[in-house]
Amino acid sequence: MKKLLDLIRLNRARKQGRLVRHYFLASVILISGGLFTSGLLEVYFVYQESWEHLGRVQKEIASATAFKIEQYVEEIERTMRSATKTREIVRDGLSPDYKWELRRLLVNSPSIAEAVAFDATGAKHAEAWRVRPVRRQNKWRSSSQAALEKAKEGKSYFGPVYFAEGTGPYMTIAVPIARFAGEFIGILLAEVDLKYVGQVLSSARVGKAGQAYLVTSSGDLIAHPDLSLVLQKRNLARLEQVEAAFSGAARPNVLVTQNMQGEKVFTSFALIPSLSWAVLAEQPIEEVYAPLYASMLRTSGLLLIGFAVALLATLLVRRRVVRPLESLRQGVERIREGDLSARLDVKTGDEIEILADEFNDMAAHLREAYTGLERKVAERTQALTIANEKLEKASKHKSQFLANVNHELRTPVSAIIGYARLVLRATEGQIAPLQRENLQDLLQNAERLLHLIDSLLDFAKIEAGRMDVRVEPVRIDALIDGATSTIEPLLNDGNVRLIREIAPGIPALSTDREKLKQIVLNLLDNAVKFTERGQIRIVATQQNGSLKLVVADTGIGIREEDLKQIFEEFHRGDLPGIKQYRGTGLGLAIVKRFVTLLGGDIAVESELGKGSSFTVVLPLDVKQSMSE
């Protein structure tokens, strides 16, 4: 017993630690989860903000560089237009002295390598160059023809980019030459060296290791901080960022692509629509992610600090909350073990202290209530003891009275039955029919009275626990034959048919013959009493090693509310006219108790107005059933 108590205490001690572990674990999970979630959100938002910020900055760099390049080209165009509006042009038109104006143009615009003036027919009128002509005569003709068509419309001409032999990229710019009231007299055509555009690109700062470069719509690289790449006449049309720049489709501000060297870069672009060029700004992806990695490191550090602070706070809360709760638990344990004097001394200044005070009040009330309850229980126990003694005496007196009454009644009733039978046999054919009928009624009523006396005696023995089981071999077919022979004279003038069905092969039972016979007789007698016409069936079969008896009739049936009480003593139902049927209400009660005594079970099914069916299941061997 002591080991059992120690085991119980150990189990409780383990359970006591569960609250602490669960509280600590829940706190750690909640705090860690919250910090981890907030950290992830912080990293995500920093990533998004950094990405968008870098995209905007890099887009602005590309746009600003594109604007500068466009302004640079437009400045060359304005300088050329100024050279077409001199006083000599207005006064004399194109004259041989116009070549001096062309040389002045070369001085004012270092990026112009050659300048040529054509008249309205396309004939060359004057020219100037820095070193030597970079284009052949047929090239001049093709450019001048296209420029003439534009100039006649009063528009400037911007030719495609080309690469001269052994030099970098060039482009042709042409402006119309006009006199009074827009009179078209020729064009001024200039070959512009685009290496000077690289100076504009070099001013664009894209991070620490980033760069900006300029490409045409066909993908030709025309300006780059590394001039050698331009001189190699690189074509970048297959790069994703170049395709995106000239595709015209809506694209984000930035793309993560690969550069000419196959490295991952962070790319933005800006178009120069008037020239069909695009400025692309690229930055190595490692440089882009560097601030994000730094932010993640800072966030991780803050998470660790926050986790440490939260852990410390959890320990403090545990000290303030869990320990008082443990005191409460110990107080409850003491009360549960019967120590109603247990009191708690918790001083936390919060709801837990209020709970402890309420607990102390509850313990005081429990002690008072328990004391009063013990007094009442003692008083009630004494009263019940006295009442039980009286009941035992009354039960003994009742059993003794029933035994005495049955003995005193059985002797004269048996004598009446014997004399009645003797008179009936002795006066056969000598008395009037009415007298003989009266004697038969006397005999039947005496036999019923004897049956009632036997039932009362059996019931008294069952109640007193003095009913024994006498086991002997019993053939069910012979027992049913005897029972039906006894019942057949009670059938109502042939209006009721008694049908017996006994399955072949049922072995001899090892049971109490008299009690089994009484079960069958009582069930048949009950069926005969409540069946005025129709049939009564008794069926015996073997099922799962047991004997199954079914007694079914087509009588008045039983109400559903009476089925639960049908096996109670002296219960006869509450149907109108039920009192006209003979009986005391002990037959089915005795059947139920005999079936239980023999280790079996009984069930009833009935429908009012259609009859009833009683099913009894008994073991084939009573002793074996009882031993199991």
C-alpha positions as CSV (number, residue, x, y, z in Angstrom):
1,M,0.0,0.0,0.0
2,K,2.9,2.4,0.8
3,K,4.5,1.7,-2.5
4,L,1.2,2.4,-4.3
5,L,0.9,5.8,-2.4
6,D,4.5,6.6,-3.3
7,L,3.8,5.8,-6.9
8,I,0.7,8.1,-6.9
9,R,2.7,10.9,-5.3
10,L,5.5,10.5,-7.9
11,N,2.9,10.6,-10.7
12,R,1.4,13.8,-9.2
13,A,4.8,15.3,-8.9
14,R,5.4,14.7,-12.6
15,K,2.1,16.3,-13.4
16,Q,3.0,19.2,-11.3
17,G,6.0,20.0,-13.5
18,R,3.9,19.8,-16.6
19,L,2.3,23.3,-16.0
20,V,5.8,24.8,-15.7
21,R,7.1,23.0,-18.8
22,H,4.0,23.8,-20.8
23,Y,3.9,27.4,-19.7
24,F,7.6,27.8,-20.5
25,L,7.3,26.0,-23.8
26,A,4.2,27.9,-24.8
27,S,5.9,31.2,-23.9
28,V,9.0,30.3,-25.8
29,I,7.0,29.2,-28.8
30,L,4.8,32.3,-28.8
31,I,7.7,34.7,-28.3
32,S,10.0,33.0,-30.7
33,G,7.2,32.7,-33.2
34,G,6.3,36.4,-32.8
35,L,9.9,37.5,-33.1
36,F,10.6,35.2,-36.0
37,T,7.5,36.3,-37.8
38,S,8.3,39.9,-37.2
39,G,11.8,39.3,-38.3
40,L,10.7,37.7,-41.5
41,L,8.2,40.5,-42.2
42,E,11.0,43.0,-41.5
43,V,13.3,41.3,-43.9
44,Y,10.6,41.0,-46.5
45,F,9.6,44.7,-46.3
46,V,13.3,45.7,-46.2
47,Y,13.8,43.6,-49.3
48,Q,10.8,45.1,-51.1
49,E,11.7,48.6,-50.1
50,S,15.3,48.2,-51.0
51,W,14.4,46.6,-54.3
52,E,11.9,49.4,-55.2
53,H,14.3,52.1,-54.0
54,L,17.2,50.8,-56.0
55,G,14.9,50.3,-59.0
56,R,13.8,53.9,-58.7
57,V,17.3,55.3,-58.2
58,Q,18.7,53.2,-61.1
59,K,15.8,54.1,-63.3
60,E,16.4,57.8,-62.6
61,I,20.1,57.4,-63.4
62,A,19.3,55.8,-66.7
63,S,16.6,58.4,-67.5
64,A,19.0,61.3,-66.5
65,T,21.8,59.9,-68.7
66,A,19.4,59.4,-71.6
67,F,18.2,63.0,-71.2
68,K,21.8,64.3,-71.2
69,I,22.7,62.3,-74.3
70,E,19.6,63.6,-76.0
71,Q,20.4,67.1,-75.0
72,Y,24.0,66.6,-76.3
73,V,22.8,65.5,-79.7
74,E,20.2,68.3,-79.8
75,E,23.0,70.8,-78.9
76,I,24.9,69.7,-82.0
77,E,21.7,70.1,-84.1
78,R,21.2,73.6,-82.7
79,T,24.8,74.5,-83.5
80,M,24.4,73.3,-87.1
81,R,21.1,75.2,-87.4
82,S,23.0,78.4,-86.2
83,A,25.5,77.8,-89.0
84,T,22.7,77.9,-91.6
85,K,21.4,81.2,-90.5
86,T,24.3,83.5,-91.1
87,R,24.1,86.9,-92.8
88,E,26.0,85.6,-95.8
89,I,23.4,82.9,-96.3
90,V,20.6,85.3,-96.0
91,R,22.3,87.8,-98.3
92,D,24.2,85.7,-100.9
93,G,22.8,82.1,-100.3
94,L,25.3,79.3,-100.7
95,S,28.6,80.9,-101.8
96,P,32.2,79.6,-102.1
97,D,33.0,81.4,-98.9
98,Y,30.6,79.1,-97.0
99,K,33.5,76.7,-96.4
100,W,34.8,79.1,-93.8
101,E,31.5,78.8,-91.9
102,L,31.9,75.0,-92.0
103,R,35.4,75.2,-90.5
104,R,34.0,77.5,-87.8
105,L,31.4,74.8,-87.1
106,L,34.1,72.2,-86.6
107,V,35.8,74.4,-84.1
108,N,32.6,75.0,-82.1
109,S,31.6,71.3,-82.2
110,P,34.5,69.0,-81.5
111,S,32.3,65.9,-82.0
112,I,31.7,66.9,-85.7
113,A,34.3,65.1,-87.8
114,E,33.2,66.3,-91.2
115,A,30.7,68.9,-92.5
116,V,29.4,69.2,-96.1
117,A,26.9,71.7,-97.7
118,F,24.7,70.5,-100.5
119,D,22.5,72.8,-102.7
120,A,18.8,72.1,-103.4
121,T,19.7,69.7,-106.2
122,G,21.9,67.6,-104.0
123,A,25.2,68.8,-105.5
124,K,28.0,69.2,-103.1
125,H,28.8,72.9,-102.6
126,A,31.4,73.1,-99.8
127,E,33.0,70.8,-97.2
128,A,35.4,70.7,-94.3
129,W,37.0,68.0,-92.2
130,R,39.4,67.5,-89.3
131,V,41.7,64.8,-90.6
132,R,40.3,63.2,-93.7
133,P,36.9,62.2,-95.0
134,V,35.6,59.2,-93.1
135,R,33.0,58.3,-95.7
136,R,33.2,57.5,-99.4
137,Q,31.4,59.4,-102.1
138,N,28.6,56.8,-102.4
139,K,28.0,57.1,-98.7
140,W,27.6,60.8,-99.0
141,R,25.1,60.3,-101.8
142,S,22.9,57.9,-99.8
143,S,22.9,60.1,-96.7
144,S,22.4,63.3,-98.7
145,Q,19.4,61.9,-100.5
146,A,17.6,60.8,-97.4
147,A,18.6,64.1,-95.7
148,L,17.3,66.2,-98.7
149,E,13.9,64.5,-98.4
150,K,13.7,65.4,-94.7
151,A,15.1,68.9,-95.2
152,K,12.5,69.8,-97.8
153,E,9.9,69.1,-95.1
154,G,11.8,71.5,-92.8
155,K,12.9,68.7,-90.5
156,S,16.3,67.6,-89.2
157,Y,17.7,64.3,-90.2
158,F,19.3,61.8,-87.8
159,G,20.9,58.9,-89.7
160,P,21.7,55.5,-88.4
161,V,24.8,54.7,-86.5
162,Y,27.7,53.2,-88.5
163,F,31.3,52.3,-87.9
164,A,33.9,53.8,-90.1
165,E,36.9,51.7,-91.0
166,G,39.4,51.5,-88.1
167,T,37.4,54.0,-86.0
168,G,34.5,54.1,-83.6
169,P,30.8,54.7,-84.2
170,Y,29.5,57.7,-86.2
171,M,26.1,59.1,-87.1
172,T,24.9,61.6,-89.7
173,I,22.9,64.7,-88.8
174,A,21.5,67.0,-91.4
175,V,19.6,70.3,-91.2
176,P,17.9,72.4,-93.9
177,I,19.5,75.6,-95.2
178,A,16.8,78.3,-95.9
179,R,16.7,81.9,-96.9
180,F,13.8,84.4,-96.9
181,A,10.5,83.0,-95.7
182,G,11.7,79.5,-95.5
183,E,13.1,79.3,-99.1
184,F,14.9,76.0,-99.2
185,I,18.3,76.3,-100.8
186,G,20.2,73.2,-99.5
187,I,21.2,71.1,-96.6
188,L,24.1,71.1,-94.0
189,L,25.2,67.5,-93.3
190,A,27.6,66.6,-90.5
191,E,29.3,63.3,-89.6
192,V,29.3,63.1,-85.7
193,D,31.9,61.1,-83.8
194,L,29.9,59.3,-81.0
195,K,33.0,58.6,-78.9
196,Y,32.2,61.9,-77.1
197,V,28.9,60.4,-75.9
198,G,31.1,58.1,-73.7
199,Q,32.1,61.2,-71.8
200,V,28.4,61.7,-70.9
201,L,28.1,58.0,-69.9
202,S,31.2,58.2,-67.7
203,S,29.5,60.8,-65.5
204,A,26.7,58.3,-64.6
205,R,27.5,56.6,-61.3
206,V,25.6,53.3,-60.9
207,G,26.6,52.1,-57.4
208,K,30.3,51.3,-56.8
209,A,30.8,48.7,-59.6
210,G,27.9,49.4,-61.9
211,Q,28.0,51.1,-65.3
212,A,25.8,52.5,-68.0
213,Y,26.0,52.0,-71.7
214,L,24.2,53.0,-74.9
215,V,22.8,50.7,-77.6
216,T,20.8,51.2,-80.8
217,S,17.5,49.5,-81.6
218,S,19.4,47.0,-83.6
219,G,21.5,46.1,-80.5
220,D,24.8,47.8,-81.6
221,L,26.9,49.0,-78.7
222,I,27.8,52.6,-79.4
223,A,28.9,53.9,-76.1
224,H,30.5,52.3,-73.0
225,P,32.9,53.2,-70.3
226,D,35.2,50.6,-71.7
227,L,35.9,51.9,-75.2
228,S,37.5,48.7,-76.3
229,L,34.1,47.0,-76.2
230,V,32.7,49.6,-78.5
231,L,35.6,49.2,-80.9
232,Q,34.9,45.5,-81.0
233,K,31.5,46.4,-82.6
234,R,29.6,44.3,-80.0
235,N,25.9,43.5,-80.8
236,L,23.8,43.0,-77.7
237,A,20.4,42.4,-79.4
238,R,20.1,39.0,-77.7
239,L,20.4,40.3,-74.2
240,E,17.1,40.2,-72.3
241,Q,17.4,43.8,-71.1
242,V,18.0,45.1,-74.7
243,E,15.0,43.1,-75.9
244,A,12.9,44.5,-73.1
245,A,14.0,48.1,-73.8
246,F,12.9,48.1,-77.4
247,S,9.9,45.6,-77.1
248,G,7.4,48.3,-76.2
249,A,5.7,46.0,-73.7
250,A,5.1,47.2,-70.2
251,R,8.0,46.1,-68.0
252,P,9.0,46.7,-64.4
253,N,11.5,49.4,-63.5
254,V,14.2,46.8,-63.0
255,L,15.2,43.4,-64.3
256,V,17.5,40.8,-63.0
257,T,19.4,39.6,-66.0
258,Q,22.9,38.7,-67.3
259,N,25.4,41.2,-68.7
260,M,27.8,40.7,-71.6
261,Q,30.1,38.7,-69.4
262,G,27.3,36.4,-68.2
263,E,27.2,37.8,-64.7
264,K,23.9,38.5,-62.9
265,V,23.1,42.2,-62.9
266,F,20.4,44.5,-61.7
267,T,19.3,46.4,-64.9
268,S,17.3,49.5,-65.6
269,F,16.8,51.2,-69.0
270,A,15.6,54.5,-70.5
271,L,14.7,55.1,-74.1
272,I,15.7,58.0,-76.4
273,P,12.7,57.8,-78.8
274,S,14.0,60.5,-81.2
275,L,17.2,58.5,-81.9
276,S,15.9,54.9,-81.3
277,W,18.6,54.5,-78.7
278,A,18.4,53.1,-75.1
279,V,20.6,53.8,-72.1
280,L,21.0,50.7,-69.9
281,A,22.2,51.0,-66.3
282,E,23.6,47.8,-64.7
283,Q,24.7,47.0,-61.2
284,P,26.2,43.6,-60.0
285,I,23.6,41.7,-58.0
286,E,26.1,41.1,-55.2
287,E,26.3,44.9,-54.7
288,V,22.5,45.2,-54.8
289,Y,22.0,42.5,-52.2
290,A,24.7,43.8,-49.9
291,P,22.4,46.3,-48.0
292,L,19.8,43.6,-47.7
293,Y,22.3,41.2,-46.2
294,A,23.4,43.9,-43.8
295,S,19.8,44.5,-42.8
296,M,19.2,40.8,-42.3
297,L,22.2,40.6,-40.0
298,R,20.9,43.6,-38.1
299,T,17.5,42.0,-37.9
300,S,18.9,38.7,-36.7
301,G,20.9,40.5,-34.0
302,L,17.8,42.3,-32.9
303,L,15.9,39.0,-32.9
304,L,18.5,37.4,-30.6
305,I,18.4,40.3,-28.3
306,G,14.6,40.3,-28.3
307,F,14.5,36.6,-27.7
308,A,16.9,36.9,-24.7
309,V,14.8,39.8,-23.3
310,A,11.6,37.8,-23.8
311,L,13.1,34.7,-22.2
312,L,14.1,36.8,-19.2
313,A,10.6,38.2,-19.1
314,T,9.1,34.7,-19.3
315,L,11.2,33.5,-16.4
316,L,10.1,36.6,-14.3
317,V,6.4,35.9,-15.2
318,R,6.9,32.3,-14.3
319,R,8.3,33.3,-11.0
320,R,5.3,35.6,-10.4
321,V,2.5,33.4,-11.8
322,V,3.5,29.8,-11.8
323,R,4.8,29.6,-8.2
324,P,1.5,31.0,-6.7
325,L,-0.4,28.6,-8.9
326,E,1.8,25.8,-7.6
327,S,0.9,26.9,-4.1
328,L,-2.8,26.8,-5.1
329,R,-2.3,23.3,-6.4
330,Q,-0.7,22.1,-3.2
331,G,-3.5,23.6,-1.2
332,V,-6.1,21.7,-3.4
333,E,-4.0,18.5,-3.0
334,R,-4.1,18.9,0.8
335,I,-7.9,19.4,0.8
336,R,-8.3,16.4,-1.5
337,E,-6.4,14.3,0.9
338,G,-8.8,15.4,3.7
339,D,-6.8,18.3,5.3
340,L,-9.6,20.9,5.4
341,S,-7.4,23.1,7.6
342,A,-5.1,23.9,4.7
343,R,-4.7,27.6,4.0
344,L,-2.7,29.6,1.4
345,D,-0.3,32.5,2.1
346,V,0.0,34.2,-1.4
347,K,0.9,37.8,-1.5
348,T,1.1,38.9,-5.1
349,G,-1.2,42.0,-5.1
350,D,-3.1,40.8,-8.1
351,E,-5.9,38.4,-9.2
352,I,-3.9,35.4,-8.0
353,E,-3.9,36.8,-4.4
354,I,-7.7,37.3,-4.8
355,L,-8.0,33.7,-6.0
356,A,-6.0,32.5,-3.0
357,D,-8.2,34.4,-0.6
358,E,-11.3,32.9,-2.2
359,F,-9.6,29.5,-1.9
360,N,-9.1,30.1,1.8
361,D,-12.8,31.1,2.2
362,M,-13.9,28.0,0.3
363,A,-11.7,25.8,2.5
364,A,-13.3,27.3,5.6
365,H,-16.8,26.8,4.2
366,L,-15.9,23.2,3.2
367,R,-14.7,22.5,6.7
368,E,-17.9,23.8,8.2
369,A,-20.0,22.0,5.6
370,Y,-18.0,18.8,6.1
371,T,-18.5,18.9,9.9
372,G,-22.2,19.4,9.4
373,L,-22.4,16.7,6.8
374,E,-20.6,14.2,9.0
375,R,-23.1,14.9,11.8
376,K,-26.1,14.5,9.4
377,V,-24.5,11.4,7.9
378,A,-24.1,9.9,11.3
379,E,-27.7,10.7,12.2
380,R,-29.0,9.4,8.9
381,T,-26.8,6.2,9.2
382,Q,-28.3,5.5,12.6
383,A,-31.8,6.0,11.3
384,L,-31.1,3.8,8.2
385,T,-29.6,1.1,10.5
386,I,-32.7,1.1,12.6
387,A,-35.0,1.1,9.5
388,N,-32.9,-1.7,7.9
389,E,-33.2,-3.8,11.1
390,K,-36.9,-3.3,11.0
391,L,-37.1,-4.2,7.3
392,E,-35.0,-7.4,7.9
393,K,-37.4,-8.4,10.7
394,A,-40.4,-7.6,8.5
395,S,-38.9,-9.6,5.6
396,K,-38.3,-12.6,7.9
397,H,-41.8,-12.3,9.2
398,K,-43.2,-12.1,5.7
399,S,-41.2,-15.1,4.5
400,Q,-42.2,-17.0,7.6
401,F,-45.8,-15.9,7.2
402,L,-45.9,-16.9,3.5
403,A,-44.4,-20.3,4.3
404,N,-46.9,-20.9,7.1
405,V,-49.8,-19.7,5.0
406,N,-48.8,-21.8,2.1
407,H,-48.4,-24.8,4.3
408,E,-51.7,-24.2,6.1
409,L,-53.5,-23.5,2.8
410,R,-52.0,-26.2,0.7
411,T,-53.2,-29.0,2.9
412,P,-56.9,-28.2,2.8
413,V,-56.8,-27.2,-0.9
414,S,-55.1,-30.4,-1.8
415,A,-57.8,-32.3,0.2
416,I,-60.5,-30.4,-1.7
417,I,-59.0,-31.3,-5.0
418,G,-58.7,-35.0,-4.0
419,Y,-62.3,-35.2,-2.8
420,A,-63.6,-33.4,-5.9
421,R,-61.8,-35.9,-8.2
422,L,-63.0,-38.8,-6.1
423,V,-66.6,-37.6,-6.2
424,L,-66.4,-37.1,-10.0
425,R,-65.1,-40.6,-10.5
426,A,-67.5,-42.2,-8.1
427,T,-70.6,-40.5,-9.4
428,E,-69.9,-41.0,-13.1
429,G,-73.3,-41.1,-14.8
430,Q,-75.2,-41.0,-11.5
431,I,-75.7,-37.2,-10.9
432,A,-77.3,-34.5,-13.0
433,P,-75.2,-32.6,-15.6
434,L,-75.6,-29.4,-13.7
435,Q,-74.2,-31.0,-10.5
436,R,-71.3,-32.5,-12.4
437,E,-70.5,-29.1,-14.0
438,N,-70.5,-27.5,-10.5
439,L,-68.1,-30.2,-9.3
440,Q,-65.8,-29.6,-12.3
441,D,-65.8,-25.8,-11.6
442,L,-64.9,-26.5,-8.0
443,L,-62.0,-28.7,-9.1
444,Q,-60.7,-26.1,-11.6
445,N,-60.9,-23.3,-9.1
446,A,-59.2,-25.4,-6.4
447,E,-56.4,-26.3,-8.9
448,R,-56.0,-22.5,-9.7
449,L,-55.8,-21.8,-6.0
450,L,-53.2,-24.5,-5.6
451,H,-51.2,-23.0,-8.5
452,L,-51.4,-19.6,-6.9
453,I,-50.2,-21.0,-3.6
454,D,-47.3,-22.7,-5.3
455,S,-46.4,-19.5,-7.1
456,L,-46.4,-17.5,-3.9
457,L,-44.2,-20.1,-2.3
458,D,-41.8,-20.1,-5.2
459,F,-41.6,-16.3,-5.2
460,A,-41.1,-16.3,-1.4
461,K,-38.2,-18.7,-1.8
462,I,-36.7,-16.6,-4.6
463,E,-36.9,-13.4,-2.5
464,A,-35.4,-15.2,0.4
465,G,-32.6,-16.6,-1.7
466,R,-33.4,-20.2,-0.8
467,M,-34.2,-21.4,-4.3
468,D,-31.8,-24.1,-5.3
469,V,-31.0,-25.5,-8.8
470,R,-31.2,-29.2,-9.2
471,V,-29.4,-30.2,-12.4
472,E,-30.4,-33.3,-14.3
473,P,-30.6,-34.4,-17.9
474,V,-33.7,-33.0,-19.6
475,R,-35.0,-33.7,-23.1
476,I,-36.7,-30.6,-24.4
477,D,-39.1,-32.4,-26.7
478,A,-40.5,-34.5,-23.8
479,L,-40.8,-31.5,-21.6
480,I,-42.7,-29.5,-24.2
481,D,-45.0,-32.4,-24.9
482,G,-45.9,-32.6,-21.2
483,A,-46.4,-28.9,-20.9
484,T,-48.7,-28.7,-24.0
485,S,-50.7,-31.7,-22.7
486,T,-51.3,-29.7,-19.5
487,I,-52.3,-26.5,-21.4
488,E,-54.5,-28.0,-24.1
489,P,-57.6,-28.4,-21.9
490,L,-57.4,-24.7,-21.2
491,L,-57.7,-23.7,-24.9
492,N,-60.9,-21.7,-25.6
493,D,-63.3,-24.2,-27.2
494,G,-61.1,-24.9,-30.2
495,N,-60.8,-21.2,-31.3
496,V,-57.1,-21.3,-30.4
497,R,-54.7,-23.6,-32.1
498,L,-51.5,-24.7,-30.2
499,I,-48.6,-25.4,-32.5
500,R,-45.3,-26.9,-31.4
501,E,-42.1,-26.8,-33.5
502,I,-39.0,-28.6,-32.1
503,A,-35.9,-28.6,-34.2
504,P,-34.3,-32.0,-34.6
505,G,-30.9,-32.7,-33.1
506,I,-31.3,-30.7,-29.9
507,P,-29.1,-32.5,-27.3
508,A,-30.3,-33.2,-23.8
509,L,-30.0,-30.2,-21.5
510,S,-28.2,-30.3,-18.2
511,T,-30.5,-28.0,-16.2
512,D,-33.3,-27.9,-13.5
513,R,-36.3,-29.8,-15.0
514,E,-38.9,-28.4,-12.7
515,K,-37.9,-24.8,-13.2
516,L,-37.6,-25.2,-17.0
517,K,-41.1,-26.8,-17.0
518,Q,-42.5,-24.0,-14.9
519,I,-41.0,-21.4,-17.4
520,V,-42.7,-23.2,-20.3
521,L,-46.0,-23.7,-18.5
522,N,-46.2,-20.0,-17.3
523,L,-45.4,-18.7,-20.8
524,L,-48.1,-21.0,-22.4
525,D,-50.6,-20.2,-19.6
526,N,-50.0,-16.5,-20.1
527,A,-50.5,-16.9,-23.9
528,V,-53.7,-18.9,-23.4
529,K,-55.2,-16.3,-20.9
530,F,-54.8,-13.4,-23.4
531,T,-55.6,-15.2,-26.7
532,E,-59.3,-15.7,-27.5
533,R,-58.8,-16.9,-31.1
534,G,-55.9,-17.5,-33.4
535,Q,-52.9,-19.6,-32.5
536,I,-50.1,-20.1,-30.0
537,R,-46.7,-21.3,-31.2
538,I,-43.9,-22.8,-29.1
539,V,-40.7,-23.1,-31.0
540,A,-37.5,-24.8,-29.7
541,T,-34.1,-24.5,-31.6
542,Q,-30.4,-24.7,-30.9
543,Q,-28.5,-21.5,-31.5
544,N,-24.8,-20.8,-30.7
545,G,-24.6,-23.5,-28.1
546,S,-27.8,-22.4,-26.3
547,L,-31.4,-23.4,-26.3
548,K,-33.8,-20.9,-27.8
549,L,-37.5,-21.1,-26.8
550,V,-40.0,-18.8,-28.5
551,V,-43.7,-18.6,-27.3
552,A,-45.7,-16.4,-29.6
553,D,-49.5,-15.7,-29.6
554,T,-52.0,-13.7,-31.6
555,G,-53.7,-12.3,-28.5
556,I,-54.4,-8.8,-27.3
557,G,-50.8,-7.7,-27.2
558,I,-49.0,-5.4,-24.7
559,R,-48.8,-1.6,-24.8
560,E,-45.3,-0.2,-25.3
561,E,-45.3,1.6,-22.0
562,D,-46.1,-1.7,-20.2
563,L,-43.2,-3.6,-21.8
564,K,-40.6,-2.2,-19.3
565,Q,-42.7,-3.4,-16.3
566,I,-44.0,-6.7,-17.7
567,F,-41.7,-8.8,-15.6
568,E,-42.4,-7.0,-12.3
569,E,-44.3,-8.9,-9.7
570,F,-48.1,-8.3,-9.5
571,H,-48.0,-6.2,-12.7
572,R,-50.9,-7.0,-15.0
573,G,-51.0,-3.9,-17.3
574,D,-53.6,-1.2,-17.5
575,L,-55.7,-2.1,-20.6
576,P,-59.4,-1.6,-20.4
577,G,-61.1,-4.9,-19.4
578,I,-57.8,-6.5,-18.3
579,K,-59.3,-7.5,-15.0
580,Q,-61.6,-10.0,-16.8
581,Y,-58.5,-12.2,-17.4
582,R,-57.5,-14.5,-14.6
583,G,-54.1,-14.3,-13.0
584,T,-52.2,-12.7,-10.1
585,G,-49.3,-11.0,-12.0
586,L,-46.7,-13.4,-10.6
587,G,-46.3,-15.8,-13.6
588,L,-44.0,-13.7,-15.8
589,A,-42.1,-12.4,-12.7
590,I,-41.3,-16.0,-11.7
591,V,-40.4,-16.8,-15.3
592,K,-37.9,-13.9,-15.3
593,R,-36.3,-15.0,-12.1
594,F,-36.1,-18.7,-13.1
595,V,-34.5,-17.8,-16.4
596,T,-31.9,-15.7,-14.6
597,L,-31.4,-18.5,-12.1
598,L,-30.7,-20.9,-14.9
599,G,-28.1,-18.5,-16.5
600,G,-30.3,-17.4,-19.4
601,D,-32.1,-14.3,-20.7
602,I,-35.6,-13.4,-21.7
603,A,-36.9,-10.8,-24.1
604,V,-40.4,-9.7,-25.3
605,E,-41.8,-8.2,-28.4
606,S,-45.4,-7.1,-28.7
607,E,-47.8,-4.9,-30.7
608,L,-51.1,-3.9,-29.3
609,G,-53.9,-5.9,-30.9
610,K,-51.6,-8.2,-32.8
611,G,-50.1,-10.4,-30.1
612,S,-46.9,-11.0,-28.2
613,S,-43.7,-13.0,-28.6
614,F,-41.5,-14.1,-25.6
615,T,-37.9,-15.4,-26.4
616,V,-35.9,-17.4,-23.8
617,V,-32.3,-18.3,-24.3
618,L,-30.8,-20.8,-21.9
619,P,-27.4,-22.6,-21.8
620,L,-27.4,-26.2,-22.6
621,D,-25.3,-26.9,-19.5
622,V,-26.2,-24.8,-16.4
623,K,-23.1,-25.8,-14.4
624,Q,-20.7,-24.9,-17.2
625,S,-22.4,-21.6,-17.7
626,M,-22.2,-20.8,-14.0
627,S,-18.5,-21.7,-13.9
628,E,-17.7,-19.4,-16.8
